[in-house]
Amino acid sequence: MTSYVIPAHDIVGLPVAGTADLFPVRRVYCVGRNYAAHAREMGFDPDREPPFFFCKPNDAQAVIAVAPGQVLDLPYPPATANLHYECELVVAIGKGGSNIAVEDAAQHIFGYAVGLDMTRRDLQFKMRDAGRPWEIGKAFDYSAPVGVIQRAAEAGDIGHAAIQLDVDGVTKQSATIAHLIWSVSETIANLSTLFALAPGDLIFSGTPEGVGAVVRGQTLVGKVEGLPGIAIKLV
């Protein structure tokens, strides 16, 4: 038995629809500005930029499982006055590989979930404008709530599914997965040229236009057609 000098960290497990087994989270990758309208609202030209990636922590303080029907209390993070929501389709990788061909990418997908890429926008912009990494804006505690994973075979036509985010019952984001600049398969293929993907990896595929600030007391409901939804309340 392996012995550690301090207690070993627990693996984060996300629930899978229809089973008591959990999906073990390995790495959390995120795609930046992968919807054209969102890229434009952030001041960039989506037609000239290849996909780029950043990461979030994979520990239990960052990746938070949200069960269907549950409204999870999510702490408002410190050091920000401009916390933004970004509703996203999350891709759960079930088969690893490097340099994966676009036409083979679907074979590597275990399933899909709804996730929120919570962002301290003021800190992200401060780091961006200074030419520094985004971590303090993107990779903080409770920054990645994720809903129940639906197996790919049971998720329907995910490539054309509607995606939506409501704040206190008012729709703020509304699009379809078909509006992705880089499709799920293209994203997997591109990412696999930079990192060796492995079972347990999550990929936040990007967010539509309509991102905005939220404050304590507000409730966020994220939906992707065919998947269990996600609901959080900022406290």
N, C-alpha and C positions, 0 to 999 in steps of 0.2 A: 504494500500500500504506500502510495506517495505521501510524503509528509511535507507541509509547507511551514515557513517561518511565521506566517500570519494566516488567518482564515482565508481559504480560497473563495473567490467570488462566485456567486451563483450564476448559472446560465439563465437568461431571460427566455421564458417560454410563452408563445402566443397561442391562444385557443384556436382549434380547427373545427369548423362546422361539422357536426355529425359524429364527432369522436371525443373521447375523453383525453386523448393524447395531445401533446403540445408541440408546437413548431419551435425548435431551438434557434434563437437569433445568434448569428455569427458576426456579420458586419452590416452596417447600415449606410448605403450609398444614396445620394440624392442628385437629381439632375437639375441644373439651373436653367431657368427661362426656357422651358420646353413647350410653351404655348405662345403662338405669335402675338396675340393680343396682350398677354401678360408682359412679354418682352417689351412691347411698345409702351405699356403703361409705366415700365421701369426705366424708359428712356433709351432703349437699345433697338437696333435693327435686326429682326430675327432671320432675315434672309442672308445674312453675311456671317453668322456665327455658328461654328460646329458645336456639338454638345459638350458641355463641361460638367464636372462632378465635384461634389464635396461630401464630407462624411459627418455622421452624427455618432455619439457614443452608443455602444450596444448594451450598456448596463441597465439595471432596473431603475435607476434614477432618471434615465432619459427615455427609454422605450417603455411606454405604459400601455398595458392591455386594457381595452374597454369592451365590456360585454354588451351584447344586444339588449336594448331596453334599459340599460344603465346610463344614468347621467353622472359622469365621474367628476368629482371636484378636483380641479387642476390648479395648483398654486400659481399665482401671478409671479413671474420671476423677478428677482432683484435687479437693480442697476439699469432699468429701462423705463421710459415714459411713452413708448411707442411699440407695443406688442402687436404683431400681425398674425393673422391666420393664413394658412395656405392649404387648402384641401387637395388631396392627391390620391391617385391610384397607386397602391403599393404592390409591388411584385415580389413574391416569395420564391426564391430559387431552390429547386429540389435536386438538381444535378449540376455538378460543377464543370468547369472547363475554361480553356483559354482560346483566344482567336476563334470564337464561335461564329459560324456563318449565319447570316440573317435568316436564311431559310431553315436553319436547324434550331434557332433560338427557342421556339415554343416548346421543344422537347426538354428544355432545362427549367421550365416553370412548374413549380409545385401548385401555386395558387395565387389568389389576389385578396387584398384587403383595402379598406379605406383608412387613410392616415392623415394626420394634420402635421405639417411642417411649421411648427410655431417658431416665430422669428422676432428677435429683438432688433427691429428695423433700424432704430437710431444707432445702435452699436454696429450693426452690419455696415451701414453707410459710412460711419466714421472710419471703420477699418478699410473699407473699399476705397474711400477717397484718399487714404494714406498709403494705399498699395500694400496693405497687410492682410493676413489671412482672416477669414470670416468667423472663426470658431466661436468667439464670444457672442456673436449675433445669432448663430445657428445651433451650436452644440452644447446647450446648457441643460440643466436638470428639467425634466418634464417637457422636453422640446419635441418629443415624437410619440404622441398617443396613436395607437393603432387598434383597429377593430378586429373582429374575428376573421380568420383566413378562410376563404372559400376555395376548395380545390378547383383547379383550372377547368376540369371537365364539367363542373357543375356551375360555372360562372356565366354561361351563355356567351353571347357575342360581345365580349368585353371591349373589343376594338371600336365598337360604335355605341358603347354604353353612355348614358347621361351621367354627368358629375355635377354635384351641387353642394353649396355650403350656405346654411341659414344662420343668422345671428338674431336671437330673440324672435324667431319666426319670420324674419325678413330675409329673402333670398339675396345674397351678396355675390355669389359665384354661380354661374350656370353655363355649361358647355357640354361637349361630348369628348370621349377619349379619342375620337377620330381627328380632333383638332390638334393633337400632339404634332409638333414639328418633326420630332424623331419618334417613330412608333416604338412600342414596347420591344419588339424584336430587334429593331435597329439600335435601340439603347443598349440592350444586352450584348449585341455583337460589338458595339463600340467600346463599352465598358470592359469587355473581356480581352480587349487588346492592351488594356492598361493594368488590369488586375486579374489574377487567376480567381474566377468565381468558384464558390463552393456551396454545398447544401447548407442552408441556414442564412444565407445572405438575403437582405431586403433591399429593394430599390424603390425609392420614392420617385415617381416618374415625371413630376413637374406639376405645376398648378395653373389653372386658367386665370383670366383677368378677373378683377374685382377684389383683390386683396385689400385689407384695410385693418385699422387698429381696433382693438377690443379692450375693455376694462373689466375690473372686478364686478362680479354679479351678472355678467352676460353669459348666455348659454349658446354654444355653438353645436350645430348638427350637420355632420358631413355625410353625404350619400354618393354611392356609385351604383347605378342600376345593376341589379342581379347579385349584389353583395350585402352582407349585414352592415348596417349603418354604424355611426359613431356619434356620441353626444358627450360634451364636456361642459362644465360650468367653472368659470374662473373665480377663484376665491383668494 
